[in-house]
Amino acid sequence: MLFLHGGGVSSWIWEYFTHYHCIVPDLPEHGLSNYEINFSIKGSAEEGIKLIEEKASGKKVILIGFSLGSQVLIQMLRMKPDLIDFAIINSALVRPISDAKKWIEPSIRLSFPLIKNRWFSKLQAKTLNVSEDCFGKYYKESCQMKPDTLVRVLEENMSFEIPKDFSEANGKILVTVGEREKAVMKKSAKDIVETNSNCIGVIIPEIGHGASLAMPEVFNQTWIHEGKVPKEYKVIS
């Protein structure tokens, strides 16, 4: 089972998961990963595929991504359609935001000093459902992130779209999005489901961005361990 975290966090967001052979890497320029390698979705996908090919050894492969990690996951399935047995794509943006490159860098340069303020970091952490116990790790890694890294990550994130060959990806794919997420995220989830017939999509009630942190027990036990989706979740159609 390979877990891919979102932007601005790292592998610690998956600490709740047990019962499996888990591989939990830090994406480039995140956490303890090598800061000499610049982050890109394509490059991260290539490394993820290598990791699975080295470690799987005939075992079933389950791939789980959150946000930026879900974009990497989609790219991996485009590059290797038969890579997985089961995947969860949680909160993936696949509708490029027009003119994003024009305003990302100047806005980051202006706002970046705020990242080292604990009160601002607390507000950001709340939007991701980061608990008090995990806030220290989140804040430490936020302070370590460089402006160029954040610009690079946001540009990759906001320009990503569903790759042409994603429709050929095999395996069971669960697409999830929070009910309280932005409209573009819900539309993105619908786009993913409509692109690949192996996808089933659900909207998680009363949750924003960060379902795996907001409700780890349900995410772990119900979706992954038991292979079920709660009946109260609205199916994306």
C-alpha positions as CSV (number, residue, x, y, z in Angstrom):
1,M,0.0,0.0,0.0
2,L,1.5,3.3,-1.1
3,F,0.3,6.6,0.4
4,L,0.9,10.0,-1.3
5,H,0.4,13.1,0.9
6,G,-0.8,16.5,-0.2
7,G,1.1,19.8,-0.6
8,G,2.5,21.5,2.5
9,V,2.3,18.3,4.6
10,S,4.2,15.1,4.5
11,S,4.1,11.4,5.3
12,W,3.0,11.9,8.9
13,I,-0.6,12.5,7.8
14,W,-0.9,8.7,7.3
15,E,0.2,7.6,10.7
16,Y,-3.3,6.2,11.5
17,F,-3.0,3.3,9.1
18,T,-2.2,-0.3,10.2
19,H,-2.8,-3.9,9.0
20,Y,-0.9,-3.5,5.8
21,H,2.6,-3.4,4.3
22,C,2.6,0.4,4.0
23,I,5.0,2.6,2.1
24,V,4.8,6.2,3.0
25,P,7.3,8.4,1.1
26,D,7.7,12.2,1.4
27,L,7.3,13.8,-2.0
28,P,10.3,15.9,-3.3
29,E,10.7,19.2,-1.3
30,H,8.4,18.0,1.5
31,G,9.2,16.6,4.9
32,L,12.5,14.7,5.0
33,S,12.7,14.3,1.2
34,N,15.7,15.5,-0.8
35,Y,15.5,19.2,-1.3
36,E,18.0,19.0,-4.2
37,I,15.3,17.5,-6.4
38,N,12.6,19.9,-7.5
39,F,9.0,18.8,-7.1
40,S,7.0,17.9,-10.2
41,I,3.9,15.7,-10.6
42,K,5.4,13.8,-13.5
43,G,8.7,13.2,-11.7
44,S,7.0,12.1,-8.5
45,A,4.8,9.7,-10.5
46,E,7.9,8.2,-12.1
47,E,9.5,7.7,-8.7
48,G,6.3,6.2,-7.3
49,I,6.1,3.7,-10.1
50,K,9.7,2.6,-9.4
51,L,9.0,2.2,-5.7
52,I,6.0,0.0,-6.4
53,E,7.8,-2.1,-8.9
54,E,10.7,-2.6,-6.4
55,K,8.5,-3.5,-3.4
56,A,5.3,-5.1,-4.7
57,S,6.7,-8.6,-5.3
58,G,3.5,-10.0,-6.6
59,K,1.3,-8.5,-3.8
60,K,-1.9,-6.6,-4.4
61,V,-1.2,-2.9,-4.8
62,I,-3.3,-0.3,-3.2
63,L,-2.6,3.4,-3.9
64,I,-4.0,6.2,-1.9
65,G,-3.5,9.9,-2.6
66,F,-4.7,13.1,-1.0
67,S,-4.9,16.4,-2.9
68,L,-1.4,16.9,-4.6
69,G,-0.7,13.2,-3.9
70,S,-4.0,12.4,-5.8
71,Q,-2.7,14.3,-8.8
72,V,0.5,12.2,-8.7
73,L,-1.6,9.1,-8.4
74,I,-3.6,10.0,-11.5
75,Q,-0.4,10.6,-13.4
76,M,0.9,7.2,-12.3
77,L,-2.2,5.4,-13.5
78,R,-1.9,7.2,-16.8
79,M,1.7,6.0,-17.2
80,K,1.1,2.5,-15.9
81,P,-2.6,1.5,-16.5
82,D,-2.2,-1.9,-14.9
83,L,-0.3,-0.7,-11.9
84,I,-2.9,-1.1,-9.1
85,D,-5.6,-3.3,-7.8
86,F,-7.4,-0.6,-5.9
87,A,-6.9,3.2,-5.5
88,I,-8.4,6.1,-3.6
89,I,-8.3,9.5,-5.2
90,N,-9.1,12.0,-2.4
91,S,-9.7,15.7,-3.3
92,A,-7.8,15.9,-6.6
93,L,-8.0,19.2,-8.6
94,V,-8.1,18.4,-12.3
95,R,-9.6,21.6,-13.7
96,P,-6.7,24.0,-14.4
97,I,-7.1,27.5,-12.9
98,S,-6.7,30.0,-15.7
99,D,-4.0,32.6,-15.4
100,A,-2.8,31.0,-12.1
101,K,0.9,31.4,-13.1
102,K,0.5,35.2,-13.3
103,W,-0.5,35.7,-9.7
104,I,1.0,32.7,-7.8
105,E,4.5,34.0,-7.6
106,P,3.8,37.6,-6.6
107,S,1.1,36.6,-4.1
108,I,3.5,34.1,-2.5
109,R,6.3,36.7,-2.3
110,L,3.9,39.0,-0.4
111,S,2.3,36.5,1.9
112,F,5.2,34.1,2.6
113,P,6.4,35.9,5.8
114,L,3.0,35.0,7.4
115,I,3.7,31.3,7.1
116,K,6.1,31.5,10.1
117,N,3.5,33.1,12.3
118,R,1.8,30.4,14.5
119,W,-1.6,32.0,14.4
120,F,-1.6,32.0,10.6
121,S,-0.3,28.5,10.4
122,K,-3.1,27.5,12.8
123,L,-5.7,28.9,10.4
124,Q,-4.1,27.0,7.5
125,A,-3.9,23.8,9.6
126,K,-7.6,24.0,10.5
127,T,-8.6,24.0,6.8
128,L,-6.7,20.7,6.4
129,N,-8.2,19.2,9.6
130,V,-4.7,18.9,11.2
131,S,-5.2,17.9,14.9
132,E,-3.5,19.7,17.8
133,D,-1.3,16.6,18.2
134,C,0.0,17.0,14.6
135,F,0.2,20.8,14.5
136,G,3.8,20.9,15.7
137,K,5.0,18.8,12.8
138,Y,2.8,20.8,10.4
139,Y,4.2,24.1,11.7
140,K,7.8,22.9,11.6
141,E,7.6,21.8,8.0
142,S,5.7,25.0,7.0
143,C,8.6,27.0,8.4
144,Q,11.1,24.9,6.5
145,M,9.4,25.4,3.1
146,K,11.1,27.8,0.7
147,P,9.1,30.4,-1.4
148,D,10.4,28.8,-4.6
149,T,9.1,25.4,-3.5
150,L,5.7,26.7,-2.7
151,V,5.4,28.5,-6.0
152,R,6.5,25.4,-7.8
153,V,4.0,23.2,-6.0
154,L,1.1,25.6,-6.5
155,E,1.9,26.0,-10.2
156,E,2.0,22.2,-10.7
157,N,-1.2,21.8,-8.6
158,M,-3.2,24.5,-10.4
159,S,-2.2,23.6,-13.9
160,F,-2.9,19.9,-13.6
161,E,-5.6,18.2,-15.8
162,I,-6.7,14.7,-16.4
163,P,-4.1,13.0,-18.6
164,K,-5.2,11.7,-22.0
165,D,-4.7,8.0,-21.2
166,F,-6.2,8.0,-17.7
167,S,-9.3,6.4,-19.2
168,E,-7.3,3.2,-19.8
169,A,-6.4,2.8,-16.1
170,N,-7.5,-0.5,-14.6
171,G,-8.4,-1.6,-11.1
172,K,-11.0,-0.4,-8.7
173,I,-10.9,3.4,-8.2
174,L,-12.7,5.3,-5.5
175,V,-12.9,9.0,-6.0
176,T,-13.8,11.1,-2.9
177,V,-14.4,14.8,-2.2
178,G,-15.7,16.7,0.8
179,E,-19.2,18.2,0.8
180,R,-17.7,21.5,2.1
181,E,-15.0,21.7,-0.5
182,K,-15.0,24.3,-3.2
183,A,-17.2,23.8,-6.3
184,V,-14.1,23.3,-8.5
185,M,-13.1,20.3,-6.4
186,K,-16.6,18.7,-6.7
187,K,-16.6,19.3,-10.4
188,S,-13.1,17.8,-10.6
189,A,-14.3,14.7,-8.8
190,K,-17.2,14.4,-11.3
191,D,-14.7,14.8,-14.2
192,I,-12.5,12.0,-12.9
193,V,-15.5,9.6,-12.5
194,E,-16.8,10.4,-16.0
195,T,-13.3,9.8,-17.6
196,N,-12.8,6.3,-16.3
197,S,-15.5,3.6,-16.1
198,N,-13.7,1.9,-13.3
199,C,-14.3,4.9,-11.0
200,I,-16.9,5.2,-8.3
201,G,-17.3,8.7,-6.8
202,V,-18.7,9.8,-3.4
203,I,-19.2,13.1,-1.6
204,I,-18.3,12.9,2.1
205,P,-20.9,14.7,4.3
206,E,-19.9,17.7,6.4
207,I,-16.2,17.5,5.5
208,G,-13.9,20.0,3.8
209,H,-10.4,19.4,2.4
210,G,-8.6,16.6,4.3
211,A,-10.9,13.6,5.0
212,S,-8.1,11.3,6.0
213,L,-7.1,13.6,8.8
214,A,-10.7,14.6,9.8
215,M,-12.0,11.0,10.0
216,P,-9.0,8.5,10.0
217,E,-11.0,5.7,11.6
218,V,-13.6,5.7,8.9
219,F,-11.0,6.3,6.1
220,N,-9.0,3.3,7.4
221,Q,-11.5,0.8,8.6
222,T,-14.5,1.4,6.3
223,W,-12.9,2.3,3.0
224,I,-9.6,0.4,3.0
225,H,-9.8,-2.4,5.6
226,E,-13.4,-3.4,4.9
227,G,-13.8,-2.2,1.3
228,K,-17.1,-0.5,2.1
229,V,-18.5,3.0,1.5
230,P,-21.0,4.3,4.1
231,K,-24.6,4.4,2.8
232,E,-25.1,8.0,3.8
233,Y,-22.5,9.2,1.3
234,K,-23.9,10.7,-1.8
235,V,-22.8,9.0,-5.0
236,I,-21.3,11.2,-7.8
237,S,-23.3,10.6,-11.0
